[in-house]
């Protein structure tokens, strides 16, 4: 369902989509990534992705990674109880999968995250 809502959101920003897609294409090419997504952290909707085809399993893994990072940050990353968001400018994570891939998440801003799939051999 998130994937379909993401497509609706992407249709609402048609002027920016080619630019975002092109920038993500350049990123995956220069950094030897397999796939890159920009997600809204709160809703877990995909705002943009590169031009390579999206398979549902990769999308779900990347979307679920946001939950994992936020849950772990809530338990181990919050400095005090007055903090509202566990997701901040220092948020990042790498998860090695058993298929030779690495899921990598990095904070873009307060509401957006870059989530990438990278082959383990290319992950530095």
C-alpha positions in Angstrom: 0.0 0.0 0.0 2.9 2.4 0.8 4.3 1.8 -2.7 1.0 2.9 -4.3 0.6 5.9 -2.1 4.2 6.8 -3.0 3.3 6.8 -6.7 0.4 9.3 -5.9 2.8 11.6 -4.0 5.3 11.4 -6.9 2.5 12.4 -9.3 1.9 15.5 -7.2 5.4 16.8 -7.8 5.9 16.2 -11.5 8.2 19.2 -12.2 10.8 18.0 -9.7 10.7 14.3 -10.4 13.0 14.2 -13.5 15.6 16.2 -11.6 15.4 14.0 -8.5 15.5 10.9 -10.6 18.5 12.2 -12.5 20.4 13.1 -9.3 19.8 9.7 -7.9 20.9 8.1 -11.2 24.2 10.0 -10.9 24.5 9.0 -7.2 24.1 5.3 -7.9 26.4 5.4 -10.8 29.2 7.2 -9.0 28.9 5.3 -5.8 28.3 1.8 -7.4 24.9 1.4 -5.8 22.2 -0.9 -7.1 19.2 1.2 -6.1 18.5 4.4 -4.2 15.3 5.8 -2.6 14.4 9.0 -0.9 11.8 8.3 1.8 9.6 10.5 4.0 10.6 9.2 7.4 7.2 9.8 9.1 4.9 8.3 6.5 7.5 5.9 5.0 6.4 7.1 1.5 8.9 7.1 -1.3 9.4 10.6 -2.6 11.8 9.7 -5.3 13.9 6.8 -6.7 16.4 6.4 -9.5 15.4 5.2 -12.9 16.2 1.5 -12.5 13.1 -0.7 -12.1 11.7 -1.1 -8.6 10.9 -4.5 -7.3 8.5 -4.8 -4.4 10.9 -6.8 -2.1 13.6 -4.1 -2.3 11.0 -1.4 -1.7 9.7 -3.2 1.4 13.2 -3.9 2.8 14.1 -0.2 2.5 10.8 0.9 3.9 11.1 -1.5 6.9 14.7 -0.3 7.5 13.3 3.1 8.5 11.2 1.4 11.3 14.3 -0.5 12.4 16.4 2.6 12.6 13.8 4.6 14.5 13.0 1.8 16.9 16.7 1.2 17.7 17.3 4.9 18.0 14.4 5.2 20.5 15.9 2.5 22.7 19.6 3.4 22.4 20.0 6.8 20.7 18.0 9.3 22.5 20.0 11.5 24.9 17.2 12.4 27.2 13.4 11.9 27.4 12.7 15.5 26.3 13.7 14.6 22.7 10.6 14.2 20.5 12.2 12.5 17.4 14.7 9.6 17.6 15.6 10.5 14.0 18.1 13.3 13.8 21.1 14.7 11.8 23.3 11.9 13.0 21.0 9.1 12.0 22.5 6.5 9.7 22.6 2.7 9.6 24.1 -0.1 7.5 22.5 -3.6 7.6 24.3 -6.5 5.8 21.9 -9.0 4.2 22.6 -12.6 3.6 22.4 -12.2 -0.1 25.6 -10.1 -0.4 23.8 -6.8 -0.3 23.9 -3.9 2.2 21.0 -1.7 3.1 22.3 1.8 3.9 20.2 4.6 5.4 21.4 8.2 5.9 19.5 11.2 7.1 18.9 13.9 4.4 17.0 16.3 6.6 14.6 16.2 9.5 11.9 14.4 7.4 13.8 12.7 4.6 16.1 9.7 4.4 18.2 8.3 1.6 18.0 4.5 1.7 20.2 2.5 -0.7 21.0 -1.0 -1.8 24.7 -1.6 -2.3 26.6 -4.8 -3.1 28.7 -5.7 -0.2 31.8 -5.7 -2.3 31.2 -2.1 -3.3 30.3 -0.9 0.3 33.2 1.1 1.7 
